[in-house]
């Protein structure tokens, strides 16, 4: 049973690398391996031969973990993906209204910087959640971007409140971006705990 224990350690590490901390994945794999071992032993195979055959049929940890990562998202990941999607929609909506209505006090350069920063950060977060970008690679970039955007959101939100002309759309937008960044920090810090 030493091979199976080693296999499960490797699978746990691979799942953690992909940001999957759900013990159900490991329990499910362990249960399948135990059932397959029981069947192989009842067929009269030696423990060594049974382990070798079972692990060969089960597949390498990278492939098994990829199967789990394609179907398992944590609640935080789902919520972050939803908020990122809303942020992208907000950028598109506000950009359209800004360029169609052309308000006299609009700062187009500032809006373009905000729109690009939020779109890039959202796209990277969504790609990371979906598994297109390895979490350990994107985690530091997402944390850094979230800290910068969170500080900028607080500054811009305060600015929107302190101007003589109230800018409600900026206030709502920066509050949403701030929430997205805080949620990104929670999700990525949670991933850091899993991979240590």
C-alpha angles and dihedrals in degrees: 000000000000092000092054092049090050090047091052090050089052091047091050090052092048092048090049090049088056091048096251110139096162108126089204089076092056092042091051092050091046091050092050091049092048092050092048091048091050091052093046093048092048088054088062101256121145117252091251094050092044093052092048093050094043094050092045091054094042095057137231117307093247092058094043092049090049089056091054094044091055092058107029125075122166120234091252090052092051092048092046091049090052093049091047089051090051091049091053091049090048091052091050093046095046093044090052093048092045094053095040099044097034098203113210096235096047119130102209096184092054092047093050090052091049093046094050093045094049094044093049093046092047093047092050092048092049092046090050093049091048091051096244089120120039110250095226089056097047099035097085093044092049093047092048092046092047092052092049094046091045091054091044090049091053091048094046093044090052089047091052090053096046100050121098089236108061112230105200096169091056091048094051093042095050091046090054093046090048090052091048090051093048090050090048089053091051093048095046095043088051088054091050090057091052096051098047 
